[in-house]
Amino acid sequence: MTTPRGFRDRTDDSLMTLLGEVPELVRNLVLAEIDSAKKWAAKTGKDAGVGGLWFLAALFVLFWSIPALGAFIIIGLSSWWHPWVSALVVFGLMLLVTAVLALLGFLRFKRLSSRDTPAKAIATDAQIVKDAANEF
C-alpha cells in the first residue's frame, strides 16, 4: 500500500527489514548532500562572477570618467560657460552610471551571504537525527 505522496507504508515491516535499509538511506542522504553542495557551489560561483563583472564595468566607466574631468577643467579654464557645462554634465552622468553599476555588483555579492550553505543543511540534518535519537 502506498501513501498519497507515493511513499510505501512501512508499518508492517519488521525491525530487521528497517535496519537493513539504513545503509541505503544513509548513502542516499550523503549523495543528496553532495549534489546540494555542487549546486550551491555552482550558484555561488556564478553570483561571484557576475558580481565581479559588474564591479569591472563600474571601474571601466570610472576609468573613462577621469578624461571627462580633465576635459571639464581644460575647457572650463579656456572658455567660460558652454563647453565646460557640457563636460560637467558628462562627468556627472559617468559618475551616476558608475554608482549604479557598483550598486548592482554589491547586490549580487550580497546574495552570496544570504544563500543556505551545504554546511547549514548538514548541520540541520544532524540536528534532526540527534533529536530523533533523543526521543527514543
Sequence and secondary structure as in RCSB ss.txt:
>XXXX:A:sequence
MTTPRGFRDRTDDSLMTLLGEVPELVRNLVLAEIDSAKKWAAKTGKDAGVGGLWFLAALFVLFWSIPALGAFIII
GLSSWWHPWVSALVVFGLMLLVTAVLALLGFLRFKRLSSRDTPAKAIATDAQIVKDAANEF
>XXXX:A:secstr
 B TTS B  TT  HHHHHHTHHHHHHHHHHHHHHHHHHHHHHHHHHHHHHHHHHHHHHHHHHHHHHHHHHHHHH
HHHSSSHHHHHHHHHHHHHHHHHHHHHHHHHHHHHHHHHS  HHHHHHHHHHHHHHHHHH 
